[in-house]
Amino acid sequence: MEQVSISSIPQRQGRPVGIREDDESDDEEVTGPSIGRGRGTFGRGSAPKSKPMGDVGEPIKKVVSPTSGVAKPFHFGMRAATPAAPARPPRPPPPAVVEDEPVVLLKEESSEPIEAVIPPEDLEPVVVVAQQAPGEGQQEQEQANPIGDEGESSHSVVSSHGDSQTTPTVSKSKRGGGAVVTSSSGRGRGKMAPEEVGIEAPKAPLGQQPAAAVRTEEAPTLAPQARAPMVRRGAKGEEITVATNYIRLRFIGNCTIHEYHVDFDPPLDSTTMKKRSVRAVMGDRTYTFDGTMLFTAVKFDDHVTELKGFHPNSPDTELKIIAVYVKERPAYTMIQFINIMFKGVMKALGRVMLRRNYYDVKGVKSLPQHKLDIWPGYCIAVDEQEGGLMLCLDASHRVLRQETIYQQMCAMRTLGPDWKAKFAEFAVGKIVLTRFNNASYKIDDIWWHASPKDEFLRKDQMVTYAEYYKEHHGLQIQYPDQPMLVSRIKPRRGDAIQEDKLVVLVPELCFVTGLTEDQRSNFTVMKDLGEHTRLNPGQRRIALEKFIKEVNGTPEAKAILTKWNLEMENIPLTMKARIHAGPALNFGKKQLAAAGADFSRDALSGVVQPVHVNKYLLICTQRDSDKARRFVDQYRKACMQLGIQVASAPEVVATKGHQISDFRQAIKSNLTRDKYHFLFVLMPQQREDVYGMIKKLSLCELEVPSQCCLTKTLSNDKKFNSVVQKIALQINCKLGGSLWSLSLPFKNPMMFVGIDVAHDPLKKDASVLGLVATLNNECTRYVSICRVLKVHQEVADNLRSAFEEAMEAFNVEQGCYPVRVIVWRDGGLADPKTFNQHESKQVLDVVKEKCVPNTSFSYVVVQKRIPQRFFQITGRNWENPHPGTVIDHTVTRFDSYDFYIVSQLVRQGTVTPTHYTVIEDVGETKPDLSQKFAYVSSFMYYNWPGTVRVPAMTQYAHKLASLVGGSIRAAPGTSLRESLYYL
């Protein structure tokens, strides 16, 4: 392999933005954009998404500063601690990686890199900046401020002379796409992450547990096992037959894998060299090797097997590979190994891996009128379910813009002298794709002083980036003066060297993925996208059957499964499900004995608990005065229809301008808590800074509920009346009123609790926990509490105090503590078991201290971003299941108490179920009752006259945490905690 080094790389002052781990970014995988859902108005359609919205109708953009300074933490009576840089203990390498990983080693105590033989295809230079090891007296300071002083990066290199310097060299990355520089400090040896060769680093195998038995109504796919799955099934409800997007897998014949520990003589430090050496001596044997452990389908004859080969760097030196037999492992316990096997299957099918999913680059569909491309693909996952080993397969789509980052930059040059800051605001954090190698990257920095004309050392000669791309990829760089983009790849916990790899990219070769806010709000764009991405049940059935035929019809893919004795069934799994009836709901003037999933007409008949308005303050610009007067008249009429009295006309304050200072001055000069019931602001445009200022002043300083509305939301004459009705309902909730109530056949006091955490996507500001709890059995009274967490902290360590506050509020309201407590915790993408030991224990301790003995307590993790899909079978057709459909067996997790519920009504595309995992169940609530509580609580979200995907309390907690953590970044007034001021 040729060695490459950089002569000089311009360093940007300030801290590069870190890579986000969450998926809620512009890297959008479309499963079906909404069309005309109109979150600001009542009407038909699916339930609203959980994306943060403005008060009415439009999402509020979050303006991310391109500056590299560290944001100041906010606090609710206590300061959010800046997370210390934790020491990363070494962990064993992944057990099964089926492809070689390119690596560049650095000699001990030397600045000269050792050559590693890397396959020549799709290689790119990657910048790797080594982290300086803290000396005495320095470690404590770095833990308190991992970013360094003044926001500058604390990554540096200590030379052999003790001076801090950065002498980058360039190695090659199979990930492709950019120049890759390694620091020449030589502080150890490193290896490339598995993702860089298209393989996800697997977790530890599940084979440490004894084998298991499958007890299910369907035929088991595995041999009899020692342990049994956890089975918790309900019995009530109408039984139906549903199809799933699961495909059964089974091992035939010899379904064992033999595990060996491998040593080398002389020793090899590079994982790539180890894999290359093992591949040379294994020949046609079926195996996989991760650098330490060797897994084979056929056992060697001897307990200790010695294989001979040659040293990869010295062909004249003999290399001994010593494999020591460890044990025989059942194949069905090797879940991660099987997932890696299916990655090989997808590669054999010609699919390209982009951020864990697999896409068909040959089937790209173009929308030239919107300058968008749609990549069809699959999301796959193998796991052991209650009914055996199964593959979950879901259709996925990736939206890619046809414009490059360079074209976006050229368009922004006309925005004035600060165009660079605006471009950085646009580019940093975006996911881009380089088409010549189909690799995706997240942009973390921009090097304005670098360009494709800069030189680096390659094959002992200086070449420019432009020359490199022309020679290596056949690409001619058209604009030699453009800056360079940087993607920072953080080291893995088990890497030998804790280094950051900086992938250097050329803007004109990078295409942005996802949609802009303007595109998302454009009805035509979303409608055209939906025709390709919003698949109905019949289309998903075709995708499932097509995948099965492709695997069986592709010899290379079929051979991967056959050589490991794995067989895939030819049809998707079908099973039985049940449908729960809706609850009884009370409205202002009528009652429903069994409410359906859409009761928008009933919600407009009147409210259960109206709050009459004496006087309110309305602020708008002088230009919008006519719209404001029209709103005032219609608001009074809407309130009369709902049973709400408005005593007097509002005081209208018209500002001369629309800047943030104009609205701030108007609020401070006129708004007082004792004079006005609430504040209504008519905003001429969508601005996060103005919205945040209004909310912070009104909720935190003045403790007055506020309602914001965009001018264009009131400009649609056809929807004007329904929008105003929605506003009237929202204001009634913000003032402490209730819209409808829930009738449950339980007399004992119960508390339903929803918990969610909101994170800063750029991992700069503290996370916020929101807790919302009911104060009565009718679910009409709530208490809302916030707590600040560390940056990007998901599991809360201060949940106890928040729950104690909620319990005391319940005691004040009811005169006693509840005898049944159900907590629904939004789990996001985390493993539900991560909340088991810490969060649930905090809540349970409070229940044991305050409640009577034998109080029933359940802690349930709720997940809505899941790949599972269910389809009701009607004759020969597949359709969306009815709301209330429950699936609690066969496809549930093997060792967990969990179930799926389809709550919402969807008329377009395919409905997504919600996954509930019960991690704590004191009192052993019957499964039917747990499922019923989860379903009926989805009827009580006052911002939507129908069911939502999660329990209403969880959705309230999400709205609360998003508002506090994303907009106001301060503690709301305590007088507002028993009102839904965040709707």
Secondary structure, DSSP 4 states (H G I P E B T S, - for coil): ---EEES--PPPSSPPPPPP-SS-SS--B-S---SS--TTS--SSSPPPSS---SSSSPPPP------SPPPP-BSSSBPPPPP-------PPPS---S-----EE-TT-SSEEP----STT-EEEEEEEPPPP-TTTHHHHHH-TT-GGG-----EE-TTS-EE--EEEEEETT-SSEEEEETT--S-----GGGGT-PPP---STTSPPB----SSPPSS---SB---------SEEEEEEESEEEEEE-S--EEEEEEEEEES----HHHHHHHHHHHHTT--EEE-SSEEEESS--SSSEEEEEEEETTEEEEEEEEEEEEEEEEEGGG-HHHHHHHHHHHHHHTT-EEETTEEE-GGG-EEETTTTEEEEEEEEEEEEEETTEEEEEEEEEEEEEEEEEHHHHHHHHGGG-TTHHHHHHHHHTT-EEEETTTTEEEE--EEETT--TT-EEEETTEEEEHHHHHHHHH----S-TT--EEEEEEPPPTT-SS-EEEEEEE-GGGEEEES--HHHHT-HHHHHHHHHHH---HHHHHHHHHHHHHHHHH-HHHHHHHHTTTEEE-SS--EEEEEEPPPPEEE-SS-EESS--SB-HHHHTT--SB---B---EEEEEGGGHHHHHHHHHHHHHHHHHHT--B-SPPEEEEES--SHHHHHHHHHHH--TTT-S-EEEEESS--HHHHHHHHIIIIIIS---EEEEEGGGG--TTTHHHHHHHHHHHHHHHTT-BS-EEE-S--S-EEEEEEEEE--TTS-SEEEEEEEEESSTTS--EEEEEEEEEET--S-SSHHHHHHHHHHHHHHHHSS--SEEEEEEE-TTS-GGGGTTTHHHHHHHHHHHHSPTT-EEEEEEEE-S----EEEEETTEEEPPPTTEEE-SSSSBTTSEEEEEE-S--SSS----EEEEEEEEET---HHHHHHHHHHHTT--TTSSB--SS-HHHHHHHHHHHHIIIII-SPPPGGGTTS-TT-
